[in-house]
């Protein structure tokens, strides 16, 4: 082997090893994050965390029951707003629309998807908080729902399009109207994909903090009804982590563990649903 | 000929009306109308967003004009608003994050696409997708409790001792600041770079690699001189995507940047970013001008990420289409 070739082989082996190191470093970050959260969160989580209200400053103990319920309410509102718009919009794009309209809607959705979450918060603030002069659960749900729309819309459309045309034609040939075809053939054929899309959109907004700062704000107590500011897990994590009290830091870790656990579980479930494949053989 | 042209126009509307009725009876028109309303509402909401941002920032646009982006006094008490420190902070932290994340991310993507067996590659990609799903506030918590102390006691002193002659690494080591924010951002954007770059690299046709190898190149040479150049636009696309994400990131940056409007050559110094100042001041804006100045910052952020995302999408689509065109089927 000539020295030139040996050198080239050495460079090749070295650089390829380096790419392996890069991959290792990047993936190990996930395990570091998980490890730290499980360690710190696990030592500070307790039954009280799920059942009690936050303790006043200076007192130890307390929990985040109101934030858990608050997050649940916000996400329910977001789903009620974001999923129908995204889902029905996607049906229009995939089944009814012509080229130009579809392009415009898709473009708008992509634009909305790229908007930084803080700007979404700003938008919801000037639309749903300023006119009513108070923060509310509704405003927070609106902001989160707005973020769910583009994700649901784009992936649902993709899955609807992947349903083979032969199915549409077969149904129409039997005399079914178009909307019957959609409701009883196309959507059921793509339901795994659509479910995955909705779950991923849900998981994505479940951890959003910035849009809630201006809309749902926060609350140390229960928030009855839908028209008052409410606590939520992500905002609680933020305020507790930057506060100067050790006890609050522990609560922040515990809340972080709960939130991340929820999001990772939804992600894994969503991918598991999808990996079983779309129930229809592709044409 | 003449008779058909006279009868068709009169029969047309009637036939059209009749078929409209029959379709209506089966519900198709209604279904189309309802779904159209929802699709249109997406467009309307997006337009409304742009309108609210534009309409909401009229005052500072008229009062300061372009000087808004060139002056650095941010004083709510005297109603003086110059956004330069925030723009500087946003750009510096994003630059630091790309400096760290681009080599790491592209290296990892090359490993996943070129070297790792498909099974390993898919498994790792799964973990990387999970990493991309971790909410930013969690990265912020890790930044505050892990990265900041590490930076303060080990990394910043070490950098000062070795590279302290650069103005970049001068000044006291607070732990918080541009460098820390940049590193936390890097951790956040790496998954995006890896996932998109891997996808683009995988779309490079197989014969490109085989041709290079058959001409006697080593594995690395075929990767670096043939596959990567082929996928280059798409890889740039992934970097633009990461940049757009880094520019707009709020929570993690707010928690570790120090929230002090400064322009300093030192990366150790505390700073401020556009998103962070919006998060901290929007609900407590002291005057209408203050509020509208923050909206104008939001508008600037929106336009910047809009342009970057657009470029990224074009580059990524162009690359994967090129792969499909060149590759034989």
Interface residues (C-beta under 8 A of the other chain):
Chain A: X8 X9 X11 X12 X13 X15 X16 X18 X19 X20 X21 X22 X23 X25 X26 X27 X29 X30 X33 X36 X37 X40 X84 X85 X88 X89 X91 X92 X93 X95 X96 X97 X101 X104 X105 X108 X109 X110 X111 X112 X114 X115 X116 X117 X118 X119 X120 X121 X122 X123 X125 X126 X127 X146 X149 X150 X153 X177 X178 X179 X180 X182 X203 X204 X206 X207 X208 X209 X210 X213 X214 X217 X234 X237 X238 X241 X242 X249 X252 X253 X256 X259 X260 X263 X264 X267 X268 X271
Chain B: X23 X26 X27 X28 X30 X31 X32 X34 X35 X36 X38 X39 X40 X41 X42 X43 X45 X46 X47 X48 X49 X52 X53 X56 X103 X104 X105 X106 X107 X108 X110 X111 X112 X114 X115 X116 X124 X126 X127 X128 X129 X130 X131 X133 X134 X135 X136 X137 X138 X140 X141 X142 X144 X145 X146 X187 X190 X191 X194 X218 X219 X220 X221 X223 X224 X244 X247 X248 X249 X250 X251 X255 X275 X278 X279 X282 X283 X294 X295 X298 X301 X302 X305 X306 X309 X313
